[in-house]
């Protein structure tokens, strides 16, 4: 591939290349929608009842003509897109090249079909978590799900009104399917498996159960931390001493290795009894506890990290007596990829990207020096993705203005930084 084609792949799947012909396909429908809205506004202002105002029709026709003329005469912002995309399509069709989104960096990864089959086979052999079946169980899954729901209704364990909401559709249901995202940051580029169940016969039941069971968990524990917004708010309430240690751990292939029966039993155990434990155990004792858990089941491998600084979600938390210091955490595989400025997205989306990145940094960074450094990294990331410097300055000034009512960073990064961060953390 040429350098320009490699650069386009690195823009990632979020990029929407300029496509004037797609605009022309949608234009008649959008003009009709605009005509209805303008006609309704015209009737309100003029206090008339005529639905087909000649003035409105003439106005909409003029708008359509102007848009078509503009598209016909406007030069492409970047003429390399169209030939490059045509080349990629030919590669997919004739050379059997597979393009997939990379696991962490979110850019495109290209490889041949045989390599994917080889890596998939190796993964299946390593985990022993999947088996191939000779026939499709889709019809049986639908029938059993339907029978299960009818039994709940007939025994009055579920209202009749829920039946139509939860029963699977014979016409729309599909079997869950397995696909992979390559881990391009690891040697050999192994695959991360994902099971797509968006049209599974059980997806409605699963969604309903999630909405009803998850609130039970949230109500029983104050430590449900799901994102980088709630984590700093939780740390704010914790006090630290010289003896304080913090730990995080995760389980390798958690949703792949644990079987369906064990998963159901775990939920049942949670519903029957809840345990909460606090301890000032030493690092050595915590290590022994986690190693003992690792030996309890050959399929479960716990990786842990602890003592003073730890990385959790996208935050690095360091003990800073009497509280914590938090900064933005990036994995080694992370790349400075965001939506390219050349993408044909709406202008408000482009405006919100620098603003949202700065707002997130404000929530996470507990110290003004770290926030200043993070804002500089955001600026570099935006420049690498073709955002104009003047555009970046405008959106950053809007961010400062909304928080401090001043368009410069002096107030936000000065002595009042802690006060402004408290306000941001308290917002929902």
Buried (B, 14 or more C-beta within 10 A) or exposed (E): EEEEBEEBBBBBEBBEBBBEEEBEEEBEEEBEEBBEEBBEEBBEEEEEEEEEBEEBEEBBEEBBEEBBEEEEEEEEEBEBBEEBBEBBEEBEEEEEBBEBBBBBBBBBBBBEEEEBEEBBEEBBEEBEBEEEEEEEEBEEBBEBBBEBBEEBBEEEEBEEEBBEEBBBEEEEBEBBEEEBBBBBBEEEBBBBBEEEBEBBBBBBBEEEEEEEEEEEEEEEEEEEBEEBBBBBEEBBEEEBEEEBBBBEEEBEBEEBBBEEEEEEEEEEEBEEEEEEEEEEBEEEEBBEBBEEBBEEEEBBBBEBEBEEBBBBBBBBBBBBEEBBBBBBBBEEEEBBBBBBBBBBBEEEEBBEBBBEBBBBBBBBBBBBEBBBBBBEBBBEBBBEBEBEEEBBEBBBBBBBEEBBEEEEBEBBBEEEBEEBBEEBBEEE
